[in-house]
């Protein structure tokens, strides 16, 4: 065969399927935007506010679509591309990391959702103002949410850009711009059907029902890739054989407690639980959905149904990672020059196994892009809710609300796109997202844990601990970015002329030291695992605040404020 790698391009059927599905997704959103516009004229007559109708679906949404919406919000194209790439390059520890989401769902259902649901709030950060009697704390956490949502959206935008550039001649730069342009067109279309702030992107109903469609197609596409891929790689026995022979299987069971290593059993458990709590426990995007159903009982149904479905979907993604490893183990496409980053592996794999089935790659790309638009619209929806409720409305009321919201959406899209360009230099989709999210969201999780479980914690002690924890975590993240100690950490593959069918390749450089512990000449703190930032952030808020509360005792925040439902797990004193 020729020494140059085989180029893959989209078939006309792929373009038809891709564009058709994207048009259907936008059409569903536009339909509900029009329905919501008509609905807005009636909501005040029925005693429902426009805010609740847009952001919470009138608090009367059916629980099954809400469940499917949750699945597509955080299992986006970013996950579909990033998790298999992570497993190919660094081992199978994701098989331990992902199931820890079950614990987060259970804690959320038992602890947080009952409290949040009874408060009937739009922004969850209003809880902090009620619990700690502090608008400063509320605004600090709201600012953190806005920052990490922008970063998360940047990673989400980067995902489909990588996917499209891997099967076309269009570079990632331009596919990011194309993705942003398509998103902008979707928003413009929906905004054109709007007359109020809360129909800017069609409302929660538009997002939820579009997500429901996308969840079904995503599941079908993943299942098709799994079935065809398993046959092509030689069956389950071959998959397990390569997982063991490649050394990836052993990475699941690293027990060394040294925090200065890329990943081990402790990052896969404690670190994972903290990250999943930041997604499914105290996250504006998820709590907004939990509280959009008519009763607390149905909110718990959402959680109980989401947990096993999310576990199933993430295990499917991990299995695709095994298929990718088995398929490319004897001919690493990064070494042959077929791709430029491991984040492109999944799409190249799909193109290979489905090259004789026109339309199949187009379906996969449609799934990735559609899930991305779902996640981005949800993120901007929640971000607008937080900015408007926690910053704008208290000071300016509802004056020029529509103009403010349009401006926020536009600049959020621009900022997220700029952030997308930095994802690859920061270490790829998974590592870059988890690192900065963990550094900022971990302390927020610790803050809510304090509010719920520590009855007598002091607000002043809490603020000091929260700011200190954010500082420590950002310090670790900045050290890691500046020194990039895991740049040379790659697990070996077995590329050969026979495996590559005669194509030339360049073996990936492997340093003479154990690169899973980072470069030995770098600063110790830069080598702290990025997957532990969320856990450290939680711990550095919770325990210092408890200790400082003995020196800075609580004041009015120790009382229940006369609420019918307590803001803590065991209730608080009633002020006389």
C-alpha positions as CSV (number, residue, x, y, z in Angstrom):
1,X,0.0,0.0,0.0
2,X,1.0,3.6,-0.3
3,X,3.0,5.1,2.5
4,X,0.5,7.9,2.9
5,X,-2.5,7.3,5.1
6,X,-5.9,6.8,3.5
7,X,-8.0,9.9,3.6
8,X,-11.7,9.8,4.6
9,X,-14.3,12.2,3.4
10,X,-18.0,12.4,4.0
11,X,-20.3,10.9,1.4
12,X,-23.3,12.9,0.1
13,X,-25.6,10.6,2.2
14,X,-23.6,11.7,5.3
15,X,-24.3,15.4,4.5
16,X,-28.0,14.7,3.9
17,X,-28.4,12.8,7.2
18,X,-26.3,15.3,9.1
19,X,-28.1,18.4,7.9
20,X,-31.5,16.7,8.1
21,X,-31.0,15.8,11.7
22,X,-29.6,19.1,12.7
23,X,-32.6,20.8,11.0
24,X,-35.0,18.6,12.9
25,X,-33.3,19.5,16.2
26,X,-33.5,23.2,15.4
27,X,-37.1,22.8,14.2
28,X,-38.2,21.2,17.5
29,X,-36.7,24.0,19.4
30,X,-38.3,26.6,17.1
31,X,-41.7,24.9,17.5
32,X,-41.6,25.1,21.2
33,X,-40.4,28.7,21.0
34,X,-43.6,29.5,19.1
35,X,-45.7,27.5,21.5
36,X,-44.0,29.3,24.4
37,X,-44.7,32.7,22.9
38,X,-48.4,31.9,22.8
39,X,-48.3,30.4,26.2
40,X,-46.8,33.5,27.7
41,X,-50.0,35.5,27.2
42,X,-51.8,33.0,29.4
43,X,-49.4,32.3,32.2
44,X,-50.2,35.3,34.3
45,X,-53.9,34.5,34.2
46,X,-53.1,31.1,35.6
47,X,-50.9,32.5,38.4
48,X,-47.6,31.3,36.8
49,X,-44.8,33.7,36.3
50,X,-43.1,34.1,33.0
51,X,-39.8,33.3,34.7
52,X,-41.1,29.9,35.9
53,X,-42.6,29.2,32.5
54,X,-39.3,29.8,30.7
55,X,-36.7,28.6,33.1
56,X,-38.7,25.8,34.9
57,X,-41.2,24.8,32.3
58,X,-44.0,26.0,34.5
59,X,-42.7,23.5,37.1
60,X,-45.0,20.9,35.4
61,X,-42.7,19.0,33.1
62,X,-43.0,15.2,32.7
63,X,-40.2,13.4,34.4
64,X,-39.1,11.1,31.5
65,X,-38.2,13.9,29.0
66,X,-36.5,15.7,31.9
67,X,-34.4,12.5,32.6
68,X,-33.4,12.2,28.9
69,X,-32.5,15.9,28.9
70,X,-30.2,15.4,31.8
71,X,-28.4,12.6,30.0
72,X,-27.7,14.7,26.9
73,X,-26.6,17.7,28.9
74,X,-23.5,16.1,30.4
75,X,-23.0,13.2,28.1
76,X,-22.2,15.5,25.2
77,X,-20.0,15.1,22.1
78,X,-17.1,16.1,24.5
79,X,-17.6,12.9,26.4
80,X,-18.1,10.7,23.4
81,X,-14.8,11.9,21.9
82,X,-12.7,12.5,25.1
83,X,-13.3,9.4,27.2
84,X,-12.2,6.9,24.5
85,X,-9.2,9.1,23.8
86,X,-8.3,9.2,27.5
87,X,-8.5,5.4,27.7
88,X,-6.4,4.8,24.6
89,X,-3.7,7.1,25.8
90,X,-3.7,6.6,29.6
91,X,-5.4,3.3,30.5
92,X,-8.8,2.0,31.5
93,X,-9.2,3.8,34.9
94,X,-12.3,5.5,33.5
95,X,-14.2,2.2,34.1
96,X,-13.8,3.0,37.8
97,X,-14.2,6.7,37.5
98,X,-17.5,6.8,35.6
99,X,-19.6,4.5,38.0
100,X,-19.0,6.9,40.9
101,X,-21.7,9.1,39.3
102,X,-24.2,6.7,41.0
103,X,-23.1,8.0,44.4
104,X,-23.5,11.6,43.3
105,X,-27.1,10.9,42.1
106,X,-28.0,9.2,45.4
107,X,-26.5,12.0,47.5
108,X,-28.4,14.5,45.4
109,X,-31.7,12.7,45.7
110,X,-31.4,12.1,49.5
111,X,-29.8,15.4,50.6
112,X,-29.9,18.3,48.2
113,X,-33.0,18.0,46.0
114,X,-35.5,17.9,48.9
115,X,-34.1,21.2,50.2
116,X,-33.8,22.9,46.9
117,X,-37.3,21.7,45.7
118,X,-39.1,23.3,48.6
119,X,-37.4,26.6,48.2
120,X,-39.0,27.2,44.7
121,X,-35.9,29.2,43.6
122,X,-34.7,29.9,40.1
123,X,-31.0,30.1,41.0
124,X,-29.6,27.6,43.5
125,X,-27.2,30.3,44.8
126,X,-30.2,32.0,46.4
127,X,-29.9,29.2,48.9
128,X,-26.6,30.5,50.1
129,X,-28.1,33.9,50.8
130,X,-30.9,32.4,52.8
131,X,-28.6,29.9,54.6
132,X,-25.7,32.2,55.4
133,X,-27.5,35.6,55.3
134,X,-24.8,36.7,52.8
135,X,-25.3,38.2,49.4
136,X,-21.5,38.3,49.0
137,X,-21.3,34.5,49.2
138,X,-24.1,34.1,46.7
139,X,-22.5,36.4,44.2
140,X,-19.1,34.8,44.6
141,X,-20.5,31.3,43.8
142,X,-22.6,32.7,41.0
143,X,-19.4,34.2,39.5
144,X,-17.6,30.8,39.8
145,X,-20.5,29.1,38.1
146,X,-20.4,31.6,35.2
147,X,-16.6,31.1,34.8
148,X,-16.6,27.4,34.8
149,X,-19.7,27.1,32.6
150,X,-17.9,29.3,30.0
151,X,-14.9,26.9,30.2
152,X,-17.1,23.8,30.0
153,X,-18.9,25.2,27.0
154,X,-15.5,25.9,25.4
155,X,-14.6,22.2,25.7
156,X,-18.1,21.3,24.4
157,X,-17.6,23.5,21.3
158,X,-14.2,22.1,20.7
159,X,-15.5,18.5,20.6
160,X,-17.5,18.6,17.3
161,X,-14.9,20.8,15.7
162,X,-12.4,18.0,16.3
163,X,-14.8,15.4,15.0
164,X,-15.6,17.3,11.7
165,X,-11.9,18.2,11.0
166,X,-11.0,14.5,11.4
167,X,-13.1,13.4,8.4
168,X,-12.9,16.5,6.2
169,X,-10.0,18.7,5.0
170,X,-11.3,21.5,7.1
171,X,-9.0,22.4,10.0
172,X,-10.2,22.6,13.6
173,X,-10.0,26.4,13.6
174,X,-12.7,26.7,10.9
175,X,-14.9,23.9,12.2
176,X,-15.0,25.7,15.5
177,X,-16.2,28.8,13.7
178,X,-18.7,26.7,11.7
179,X,-20.0,25.2,14.9
180,X,-20.4,28.7,16.5
181,X,-22.1,30.0,13.3
182,X,-24.6,27.2,13.4
183,X,-25.3,27.7,17.1
184,X,-25.7,31.5,16.4
185,X,-28.2,30.8,13.6
186,X,-30.1,28.5,15.9
187,X,-30.3,31.2,18.6
188,X,-31.3,33.8,16.1
189,X,-34.1,31.7,14.8
190,X,-35.5,31.1,18.2
191,X,-35.0,34.7,19.3
192,X,-37.0,35.7,16.3
193,X,-40.0,33.9,17.8
194,X,-39.6,35.6,21.1
195,X,-41.1,38.7,22.6
196,X,-39.8,38.3,26.2
197,X,-36.6,37.5,28.0
198,X,-37.6,33.9,28.7
199,X,-38.2,32.9,25.1
200,X,-34.7,33.9,24.0
201,X,-33.7,30.3,23.2
202,X,-37.2,28.7,23.3
203,X,-37.5,28.1,27.0
204,X,-36.9,24.9,29.0
205,X,-39.6,23.0,27.1
206,X,-37.8,23.6,23.8
207,X,-34.5,22.5,25.3
208,X,-36.0,19.4,27.0
209,X,-37.9,18.1,24.0
210,X,-35.0,18.6,21.7
211,X,-32.8,16.8,24.2
212,X,-35.2,13.9,24.2
213,X,-34.9,13.5,20.4
214,X,-31.1,13.7,20.6
215,X,-30.9,11.2,23.4
216,X,-32.6,8.6,21.3
217,X,-30.5,9.1,18.3
218,X,-27.3,9.2,20.4
219,X,-28.2,5.9,22.0
220,X,-28.9,4.3,18.6
221,X,-25.7,5.6,17.0
222,X,-23.5,4.4,19.9
223,X,-25.2,1.0,19.8
224,X,-24.6,0.7,16.1
225,X,-20.9,1.6,16.5
226,X,-20.5,-0.9,19.3
227,X,-22.1,-3.9,17.4
228,X,-20.2,-3.3,14.1
229,X,-17.0,-2.4,15.9
230,X,-17.1,-5.6,18.1
231,X,-17.4,-7.7,15.0
232,X,-14.6,-5.9,13.1
233,X,-12.0,-6.1,16.0
234,X,-12.5,-9.9,16.5
235,X,-15.0,-10.2,19.4
236,X,-14.8,-9.8,23.1
237,X,-11.9,-12.2,23.6
238,X,-9.7,-10.0,21.4
239,X,-10.8,-6.9,23.2
240,X,-9.9,-8.3,26.6
241,X,-6.6,-9.6,25.3
242,X,-5.5,-6.3,23.9
243,X,-6.6,-4.5,27.1
244,X,-4.3,-6.7,29.2
245,X,-1.4,-7.0,26.8
246,X,-1.3,-3.2,26.3
247,X,-1.0,-2.6,30.0
248,X,-4.2,-0.5,30.0
249,X,-6.1,-2.9,32.3
250,X,-3.5,-2.6,35.1
251,X,-4.0,1.2,35.2
252,X,-7.4,0.6,36.8
253,X,-5.9,-0.8,39.9
254,X,-3.1,1.7,40.8
255,X,-3.2,1.9,44.7
256,X,-0.2,4.2,45.3
257,X,-1.7,7.1,47.3
258,X,0.9,9.6,46.0
259,X,-1.2,12.6,44.9
260,X,1.5,13.6,42.4
261,X,0.6,11.2,39.7
262,X,-1.8,11.3,36.8
263,X,-4.4,8.9,38.0
264,X,-4.9,6.0,40.5
265,X,-7.7,4.3,42.4
266,X,-8.1,7.3,44.7
267,X,-8.6,9.8,41.9
268,X,-11.1,7.3,40.3
269,X,-13.1,7.2,43.5
270,X,-12.8,10.2,45.8
271,X,-11.9,12.6,43.0
272,X,-14.7,11.2,40.8
273,X,-17.3,11.5,43.5
274,X,-16.5,15.2,44.1
275,X,-16.6,15.9,40.3
276,X,-19.9,14.1,39.9
277,X,-21.4,15.9,42.8
278,X,-20.5,19.2,41.1
279,X,-22.4,18.0,38.0
280,X,-25.4,16.2,39.5
281,X,-25.6,17.5,43.1
282,X,-25.2,21.2,43.2
283,X,-25.2,22.3,39.6
284,X,-27.6,25.0,38.3
285,X,-28.2,23.1,35.1
286,X,-29.3,19.9,36.9
287,X,-31.2,21.3,39.9
288,X,-33.1,23.5,37.4
289,X,-34.4,20.3,35.9
290,X,-35.0,18.4,39.1
291,X,-37.2,21.3,40.2
292,X,-39.2,21.6,36.9
293,X,-41.4,18.6,37.6
294,X,-44.7,19.0,39.6
295,X,-43.8,17.1,42.8
296,X,-40.8,16.2,44.9
297,X,-41.7,12.5,44.3
298,X,-41.3,13.0,40.6
299,X,-38.0,14.9,41.1
300,X,-36.7,11.8,42.9
301,X,-38.0,9.6,40.0
302,X,-35.9,11.7,37.7
303,X,-32.8,10.9,39.8
304,X,-33.6,7.2,40.2
305,X,-34.1,6.8,36.5
306,X,-31.1,9.0,35.5
307,X,-28.6,7.1,37.6
308,X,-28.8,3.7,35.9
309,X,-29.3,5.2,32.4
310,X,-26.3,7.5,32.8
311,X,-24.2,4.6,34.0
312,X,-25.4,2.5,31.0
313,X,-24.5,5.3,28.6
314,X,-21.1,6.0,30.1
315,X,-20.2,2.3,30.1
316,X,-21.2,2.2,26.4
317,X,-18.8,5.1,25.8
318,X,-16.0,3.3,27.8
319,X,-16.7,0.1,25.7
320,X,-16.2,2.2,22.6
321,X,-12.9,3.2,24.1
322,X,-12.0,-0.5,24.3
323,X,-13.0,-1.0,20.7
324,X,-10.9,2.0,19.6
325,X,-7.9,0.6,21.5
326,X,-8.2,-2.8,20.0
327,X,-8.7,-1.5,16.5
328,X,-5.8,0.9,16.5
329,X,-3.4,-0.8,18.9
330,X,-1.2,-2.3,16.1
331,X,-1.3,0.8,14.0
332,X,-1.6,4.1,16.0
333,X,-3.1,6.6,13.7
334,X,-1.4,9.5,15.4
335,X,1.9,7.8,14.5
336,X,0.9,7.4,10.9
337,X,-0.2,11.0,10.7
338,X,-3.9,10.2,10.0
339,X,-5.0,12.3,12.9
340,X,-3.3,15.1,14.9
341,X,-4.9,14.5,18.3
342,X,-6.3,11.5,20.1
343,X,-9.6,13.3,20.4
344,X,-10.2,12.4,16.8
345,X,-9.9,8.7,17.3
346,X,-13.6,7.9,17.7
347,X,-14.6,9.6,14.4
348,X,-11.8,7.9,12.5
349,X,-12.8,4.6,14.1
350,X,-16.4,5.1,13.0
351,X,-15.3,6.1,9.5
352,X,-13.2,2.9,9.2
353,X,-15.8,0.4,10.5
354,X,-18.6,2.1,8.4
355,X,-16.7,3.0,5.3
356,X,-19.0,0.7,3.2
357,X,-22.2,2.1,4.8
358,X,-22.8,5.6,3.5
359,X,-24.7,7.8,6.0
360,X,-23.3,6.1,9.1
361,X,-20.5,8.6,9.8
362,X,-23.0,11.4,9.1
363,X,-25.3,10.0,11.8
364,X,-22.4,9.9,14.3
365,X,-21.5,13.5,13.5
366,X,-25.1,14.5,13.8
367,X,-25.2,12.9,17.3
368,X,-22.1,14.8,18.3
369,X,-23.2,18.1,17.0
370,X,-26.8,17.8,18.3
371,X,-25.6,16.8,21.8
372,X,-23.3,19.7,21.7
373,X,-26.0,22.2,20.8
374,X,-28.1,20.7,23.5
375,X,-25.4,21.2,26.1
376,X,-24.5,24.7,25.0
377,X,-28.2,25.9,25.0
378,X,-28.7,24.4,28.4
379,X,-25.5,26.0,29.7
380,X,-26.4,29.4,28.3
381,X,-29.9,29.1,29.6
382,X,-28.7,28.4,33.2
383,X,-26.0,31.0,33.0
384,X,-28.5,33.6,31.9
385,X,-30.7,32.6,34.8
386,X,-27.9,33.0,37.3
387,X,-26.7,36.3,35.9
388,X,-30.2,37.8,35.7
389,X,-31.4,36.6,39.1
390,X,-28.3,37.1,41.2
391,X,-26.8,40.2,39.6
392,X,-29.2,42.1,37.3
393,X,-32.7,41.8,38.8
394,X,-31.8,42.9,42.4
395,X,-30.2,46.1,41.1
396,X,-32.1,47.0,37.9
397,X,-35.3,45.0,38.0
398,X,-36.7,43.9,34.6
399,X,-35.6,47.0,32.6
400,X,-34.1,46.1,29.3
401,X,-34.1,42.4,30.3
402,X,-34.4,41.1,26.7
403,X,-31.5,43.3,25.4
404,X,-29.3,42.2,28.4
405,X,-30.0,38.5,27.7
406,X,-29.2,38.8,24.0
407,X,-26.0,40.5,24.8
408,X,-25.1,37.8,27.4
409,X,-25.8,35.0,24.9
410,X,-23.7,36.6,22.2
411,X,-20.7,37.3,24.4
412,X,-21.0,33.9,26.1
413,X,-20.7,32.3,22.7
414,X,-17.7,34.4,21.7
415,X,-15.9,33.7,25.0
416,X,-16.6,29.9,24.8
417,X,-15.3,29.8,21.3
418,X,-12.1,31.6,22.3
419,X,-11.7,29.1,25.1
420,X,-12.2,26.2,22.7
421,X,-9.0,27.1,20.9
422,X,-7.1,26.5,24.2
423,X,-8.4,23.0,24.9
424,X,-5.9,21.1,22.9
425,X,-2.8,22.9,24.4
426,X,-4.2,22.3,27.9
427,X,-4.2,18.5,27.4
428,X,-7.2,17.5,25.4
429,X,-11.0,17.5,26.1
430,X,-11.2,15.5,29.3
431,X,-8.2,16.7,31.2
432,X,-8.7,20.4,30.4
433,X,-12.4,20.3,31.3
434,X,-12.0,18.3,34.5
435,X,-9.0,20.3,35.7
436,X,-10.5,23.8,35.6
437,X,-14.0,22.6,36.6
438,X,-12.6,20.7,39.5
439,X,-10.6,23.7,40.7
440,X,-13.6,26.0,40.7
441,X,-16.6,23.7,41.3
442,X,-15.0,21.6,44.1
443,X,-15.0,24.5,46.6
444,X,-18.7,25.2,45.7
445,X,-19.6,21.7,46.5
446,X,-17.9,22.1,49.8
447,X,-19.8,25.2,50.5
448,X,-23.2,23.5,50.0
449,X,-22.0,20.6,52.2
450,X,-21.3,23.1,54.9
451,X,-24.7,24.7,54.5
452,X,-26.6,21.5,54.7
453,X,-24.6,19.5,57.2
454,X,-22.9,22.0,59.5
455,X,-25.6,23.6,61.5
456,X,-23.4,26.1,63.5
457,X,-20.8,27.0,60.9
458,X,-20.0,30.7,60.8
459,X,-20.6,32.7,57.6
460,X,-17.3,34.7,58.0
461,X,-15.4,31.4,58.5
462,X,-17.1,30.0,55.5
463,X,-16.2,32.9,53.2
464,X,-12.5,32.8,54.3
465,X,-12.4,29.0,53.7
466,X,-14.1,29.3,50.3
467,X,-11.8,32.0,49.0
468,X,-8.8,30.1,50.4
469,X,-9.9,26.9,48.7
470,X,-10.4,28.6,45.4
471,X,-7.0,30.1,45.7
472,X,-5.3,26.8,46.4
473,X,-7.1,25.0,43.6
474,X,-6.4,27.7,41.1
475,X,-2.7,27.7,42.2
476,X,-2.5,24.0,41.5
477,X,-4.2,24.4,38.1
478,X,-1.9,27.3,37.1
479,X,1.2,25.3,38.1
480,X,0.0,22.4,36.0
481,X,-0.7,24.6,32.9
482,X,2.6,26.4,33.1
483,X,4.8,23.3,33.5
484,X,2.5,20.7,31.8
485,X,4.3,17.8,33.6
486,X,2.2,15.1,31.8
487,X,2.9,16.3,28.3
488,X,5.1,13.2,27.6
489,X,2.8,10.7,29.3
490,X,1.5,8.3,26.7
491,X,1.0,4.5,27.0
492,X,2.7,2.6,24.3
493,X,1.1,1.0,21.3
494,X,2.3,-1.8,19.0
495,X,2.5,-0.1,15.6
496,X,4.3,-2.2,12.9
497,X,4.6,-2.3,9.2
498,X,2.4,-5.4,9.2
499,X,-0.2,-3.8,11.4
500,X,-0.2,-0.6,9.3
501,X,-0.3,-2.6,6.0
502,X,3.0,-1.1,4.8
503,X,2.4,2.5,5.8
504,X,5.2,4.4,7.4
505,X,4.9,5.6,11.0
506,X,6.9,7.4,13.7
507,X,6.9,5.8,17.1
508,X,5.6,8.1,19.9
509,X,8.4,9.3,22.1
510,X,8.4,7.6,25.5
511,X,10.7,9.2,28.2
512,X,13.1,7.0,30.2
513,X,11.2,7.6,33.5
514,X,7.7,6.7,34.6
515,X,5.8,9.5,33.0
516,X,2.6,8.7,34.9
517,X,4.2,10.6,37.8
518,X,5.0,13.6,35.6
519,X,8.4,15.0,34.7
520,X,10.7,14.7,37.7
521,X,12.2,18.1,37.1
522,X,8.9,19.9,37.6
523,X,7.4,21.5,40.7
524,X,5.7,19.0,43.0
525,X,2.4,20.9,43.1
526,X,2.2,21.0,39.3
527,X,2.1,17.2,39.3
528,X,-0.9,16.9,41.6
529,X,-3.5,15.0,39.6
530,X,-6.0,17.3,37.9
531,X,-8.7,14.8,38.6
532,X,-8.3,15.4,42.4
533,X,-8.8,19.2,42.3
534,X,-12.5,18.9,43.0
535,X,-11.9,16.7,46.0
536,X,-9.3,19.0,47.5
537,X,-11.5,22.0,46.9
538,X,-14.3,20.3,48.8
539,X,-12.0,19.3,51.7
540,X,-10.3,22.7,51.9
541,X,-13.6,24.5,52.3
542,X,-15.4,22.1,54.7
543,X,-12.8,21.3,57.4
544,X,-11.1,24.8,57.7
545,X,-14.6,26.4,58.0
546,X,-15.5,24.1,60.9
547,X,-12.3,24.9,62.7
548,X,-12.4,28.6,62.1
549,X,-16.0,28.7,63.4
550,X,-14.7,28.1,66.9
551,X,-12.6,31.3,66.5
552,X,-15.3,33.3,64.6
553,X,-18.6,32.1,66.0
554,X,-21.8,32.2,64.0
555,X,-24.4,34.9,64.4
556,X,-27.8,35.1,62.7
557,X,-27.0,32.3,60.3
558,X,-27.4,29.8,63.1
559,X,-31.2,30.3,63.0
560,X,-33.8,28.9,60.7
561,X,-35.2,32.3,59.6
562,X,-38.7,31.0,60.4
563,X,-38.9,28.9,57.2
564,X,-41.3,26.0,57.1
565,X,-38.6,23.7,55.6
566,X,-35.2,23.7,57.1
567,X,-32.1,24.7,55.1
568,X,-30.0,22.1,56.8
569,X,-30.1,18.3,57.1
570,X,-31.1,18.3,60.8
571,X,-32.7,21.7,61.1
572,X,-31.5,24.7,63.1
573,X,-32.4,26.8,66.1
574,X,-35.5,29.0,65.9
575,X,-34.8,32.6,66.7
576,X,-36.9,33.9,69.5
